Amino acid sequence: MRSLFIVACLVVFRASGAESITHSFLATGSDTRIVSSDGKVTWSHPASTRDGWVLDDGHILLTLTKSASYPGGGVIELTRDGKIVFEYRGRQEEVNTSQRLPRNRYLLTEAGPEPRIMEVERGGKVLVSVPISCQKTNFHMQSRMTRKLPNGNYLVPQLLDKVVREYDVKGQIVWEAKTPHWPFTAIRLPGGNTLINCTYGNESIEVDKSGNTVWRLSNEDLSEPLIKDACGGQRLPNGNTVITSYGIGARKTKLIEVTPAKKLVWTWTDDLPHGIHHFQILDTNGRALRGAALR
């Protein structure tokens, strides 16, 4: 683990008689690290990353930004001491997301001339390949945080197309929702709604099964403009929503948490020059979050 010092500020809010909120979290982006609830970096990785998960067994799953070592991007699963137990090297322009699935499978997406959703076994064999119906003029803007749903379908935020689409395993579009700006996250919630962060729209929206917006958070709802490039997002078990401001800059608020009523209850600020691309909240007040992370 590399040494990393961060000047950080956690702002917690407490109503009368209520417990202050703290979180530990995994942050991905130019600086890949796990931050404890008291602001200390407890684990880090030297590579720039697009997406990441802390898995139930303690391993870390990371989607790697394209680099000299991974010219097409890639995905690795590694232990806390850095041993790589799974590796996939991208074969097109970028790999923008990953998700570990049951039976030692991994979901990932490739951007490029043949944009696709893939399921890969631990040995690297491609078991499923589903084409993404999207524009092919800007590879970087094809898709972001794709997730496999409990019904076996795939939910894909397609940035430049300004649409979130649900595909079945045959590549058929079975649901879609138009978005007011580039969608980064598409999180299917237990009740069937979908939470979408809209990057340069600086907003987070929740849409119903018909694609109608039923909840929206923007800077208009806050006392100051804390949202700039709303990339990663997570819906917590208590119904609160955490949003990253990827383009906010150094010494600015990188993460915010709001209640369903849009009350600001937690923020994270640090001195690092780059924003947080995506994240995973790991616990609240020292208690690990239960169930699948909605992110």
C-alpha positions in Angstrom: 0.0 0.0 0.0 1.5 3.3 -1.0 1.7 6.1 1.6 -0.9 8.8 1.1 -1.6 11.9 3.2 -4.8 13.7 2.8 -5.9 16.9 4.5 -9.6 16.1 4.9 -12.7 17.5 6.5 -15.8 15.5 7.4 -18.8 17.7 8.0 -21.5 16.0 10.0 -24.9 17.3 10.9 -26.8 16.4 14.0 -30.4 17.2 14.9 -31.3 17.5 18.5 -30.8 14.1 20.2 -29.7 12.5 16.9 -26.5 10.6 16.3 -23.8 12.3 14.1 -23.2 10.6 10.7 -19.8 9.1 9.8 -18.9 6.8 6.9 -15.9 4.8 5.6 -15.8 4.5 1.9 -13.9 3.2 -1.2 -13.1 6.0 -3.6 -12.1 5.5 -7.3 -10.6 7.9 -9.7 -7.1 9.4 -10.0 -6.6 8.5 -6.4 -7.8 5.0 -5.5 -8.2 4.4 -1.7 -10.3 3.3 1.2 -10.9 6.1 3.7 -11.9 5.4 7.3 -14.7 7.2 9.2 -12.1 9.4 10.8 -10.6 10.4 7.5 -7.5 8.2 7.4 -6.5 6.3 4.3 -6.4 2.6 5.3 -5.7 1.1 1.9 -4.7 2.5 -1.5 -3.7 1.4 -5.0 -1.4 3.3 -7.4 -3.5 2.9 -10.5 -6.2 5.3 -11.7 -9.6 3.7 -11.7 -13.1 4.1 -13.1 -15.2 1.9 -10.8 -14.6 -0.4 -7.8 -16.1 -2.6 -5.2 -15.1 -3.9 -1.7 -16.2 -7.5 -2.0 -17.7 -9.6 0.8 -14.5 -11.6 1.1 -12.5 -8.4 1.6 -11.0 -8.4 -1.9 -11.1 -5.2 -4.0 -12.5 -5.2 -7.6 -11.2 -2.3 -9.6 -11.9 -1.1 -13.2 -8.7 0.3 -14.5 -8.3 3.5 -16.5 -6.5 3.0 -19.8 -2.7 3.4 -19.4 0.6 2.3 -20.7 0.2 -0.9 -18.7 -3.5 -1.4 -19.8 -3.9 0.4 -23.2 -7.5 -0.8 -23.4 -8.3 -0.4 -19.8 -8.9 -3.5 -17.6 -10.3 -5.1 -14.5 -8.5 -6.6 -11.6 -9.5 -8.3 -8.4 -6.9 -8.1 -5.7 -6.3 -8.9 -2.1 -5.6 -6.2 0.5 -1.9 -7.0 0.2 -2.0 -6.5 -3.6 -2.1 -10.1 -4.9 -4.1 -10.1 -8.2 -6.5 -13.0 -8.3 -8.4 -12.0 -11.5 -7.3 -9.9 -14.4 -9.0 -8.9 -17.7 -7.2 -6.7 -20.2 -9.5 -4.6 -22.4 -9.4 -5.4 -26.1 -10.9 -2.1 -27.4 -10.7 1.5 -26.3 -11.8 1.5 -22.7 -13.3 -0.6 -19.9 -15.6 1.6 -17.9 -17.2 -0.6 -15.2 -17.2 -4.0 -13.6 -19.2 -6.1 -11.2 -18.5 -9.4 -9.6 -21.3 -12.0 -10.3 -22.1 -15.4 -8.7 -20.2 -18.5 -9.9 -16.9 -16.6 -10.2 -18.1 -14.5 -13.1 -17.4 -10.8 -13.8 -19.5 -8.3 -15.6 -17.7 -5.5 -17.6 -18.3 -3.3 -20.5 -15.9 -2.4 -23.3 -16.1 0.9 -25.2 -14.9 1.1 -28.8 -16.0 0.1 -32.4 -18.0 -2.8 -30.9 -19.4 -1.5 -27.6 -20.5 -4.5 -25.5 -21.5 -5.9 -22.2 -19.5 -9.0 -21.2 -19.5 -11.7 -18.7 -16.1 -13.2 -18.1 -15.1 -16.2 -16.0 -12.2 -16.1 -13.6 -9.9 -17.7 -16.2 -10.6 -14.9 -18.7 -12.9 -16.8 -21.0 -15.8 -14.6 -22.4 -19.0 -16.4 -21.6 -21.5 -13.7 -22.6 -21.2 -10.8 -25.1 -24.2 -8.4 -25.6 -23.9 -5.5 -28.0 -24.8 -2.0 -26.7 -27.0 0.0 -29.1 -25.3 3.3 -28.9 -23.4 6.0 -30.9 -20.0 5.0 -32.2 -18.4 8.4 -33.0 -17.2 9.1 -29.4 -16.0 5.9 -27.7 -15.4 7.5 -24.4 -19.0 8.7 -24.1 -20.7 5.4 -24.9 -21.5 4.0 -21.5 -20.6 4.1 -17.8 -21.8 2.2 -14.7 -23.5 -0.9 -16.1 -25.1 -3.3 -13.7 -26.6 -6.8 -14.0 -30.1 -6.9 -12.5 -31.6 -9.7 -10.4 -33.8 -10.5 -13.4 -30.7 -11.3 -15.5 -31.0 -8.1 -17.6 -28.4 -5.3 -17.8 -28.9 -1.7 -17.0 -26.7 0.7 -19.1 -26.3 4.5 -18.7 -25.4 5.7 -22.2 -23.9 9.2 -21.9 -23.9 10.9 -25.2 -27.2 9.2 -26.2 -28.8 10.7 -23.0 -30.6 7.5 -22.3 -30.6 4.7 -19.8 -31.4 1.3 -21.4 -32.2 -2.1 -20.0 -31.1 -5.0 -22.3 -31.9 -8.6 -22.1 -29.2 -11.3 -22.7 -30.0 -11.3 -26.4 -29.3 -7.6 -26.7 -33.0 -6.5 -27.0 -33.9 -3.2 -25.4 -36.7 -4.0 -22.9 -36.9 -0.6 -21.1 -35.4 2.8 -21.5 -35.6 6.3 -19.9 -34.5 9.5 -21.6 -32.3 11.7 -19.4 -31.9 15.5 -19.3 -28.1 15.2 -19.5 -25.4 12.6 -19.7 -26.3 9.7 -17.4 -23.4 8.2 -15.3 -25.1 5.9 -12.8 -28.2 3.8 -13.4 -29.3 2.2 -10.1 -32.3 0.0 -10.1 -34.0 0.4 -6.7 -36.0 -2.4 -4.9 -39.3 -0.8 -5.7 -38.6 -0.7 -9.4 -37.6 3.0 -9.7 -34.2 3.9 -11.1 -31.7 6.4 -9.6 -29.7 8.3 -12.2 -26.9 10.8 -11.8 -26.6 13.3 -14.7 -23.0 14.5 -14.8 -22.8 18.0 -16.3 -26.5 18.4 -15.6 -25.3 18.7 -11.9 -28.3 16.7 -10.7 -29.6 13.4 -9.5 -33.0 12.1 -10.6 -35.1 9.1 -9.7 -37.5 7.9 -12.4 -40.4 5.5 -12.2 -41.1 2.5 -14.5 -42.6 4.9 -17.0 -39.5 7.1 -17.0 -41.2 9.9 -15.2 -39.1 11.9 -12.7 -40.4 11.4 -9.2 -37.4 12.8 -7.2 -34.7 15.3 -8.2 -31.8 16.9 -6.4 -29.9 19.8 -7.9 -27.9 22.8 -6.6 -31.2 24.7 -6.4 -32.1 22.5 -3.4 -28.8 23.3 -1.5 -27.7 26.4 0.3 -24.6 26.5 -2.0 -23.6 24.9 -5.3 -22.1 21.6 -4.0 -22.8 19.5 -7.1 -20.4 19.8 -10.1 -20.3 16.9 -12.5 -22.5 14.4 -10.6 -20.9 11.1 -11.4 -21.0 8.3 -8.9 -24.0 7.8 -6.6 -25.4 5.4 -4.0 -28.7 4.9 -2.3 -28.2 3.9 1.3 -30.4 1.4 3.2 -32.0 4.4 5.2 -33.1 6.0 1.9 -30.5 8.7 1.9 -28.6 9.4 -1.4 -24.8 10.0 -1.6 -23.5 11.9 -4.7 -20.0 12.6 -5.9 -19.0 16.0 -7.4 -16.3 14.7 -9.8 -15.4 18.2 -11.2 -15.5 20.2 -8.0 -11.7 20.6 -7.5 -9.3 20.7 -4.5 -10.4 21.8 -1.1 -14.0 21.5 -2.2 -16.8 19.2 -1.1 -16.3 15.8 -3.0 -19.2 13.8 -1.5 -22.6 14.9 -0.2 -25.4 12.9 1.5 -29.0 14.0 1.5 -32.2 12.7 2.9 -35.3 12.0 0.7 -36.5 15.4 1.9 -33.2 16.8 0.4 -31.7 17.8 3.8 -27.9 17.8 3.7 -26.6 15.5 6.5 -23.0 14.6 5.6 -20.2 15.9 3.4 -16.6 14.9 2.6 -13.9 17.4 1.6 -10.2 16.8 0.9 -7.2 18.6 -0.5 -6.6 16.2 -3.4 -6.7 18.0 -6.8 -8.9 15.3 -8.5 -12.5 14.4 -7.8 -13.9 11.1 -6.8 -15.2 9.3 -10.0 -17.2 6.7 -8.1 -17.3 5.3 -4.6 -18.8 2.7 -2.3 -20.1 3.7 1.2 -19.0 0.8 3.4 -20.4 1.7 6.8 -22.4 4.2 8.8 -21.2 5.1 12.3 -19.1 1.9 12.3 -21.9 -0.4 11.3 -21.3 -2.2 8.0 -24.1 -1.6 5.4 -26.1 -4.8 4.8 -27.3 -6.2 1.5 -26.2 -5.4 -2.0 -24.7 -1.9 -2.4 -27.1 0.2 -4.6 -24.5 2.0 -6.6 
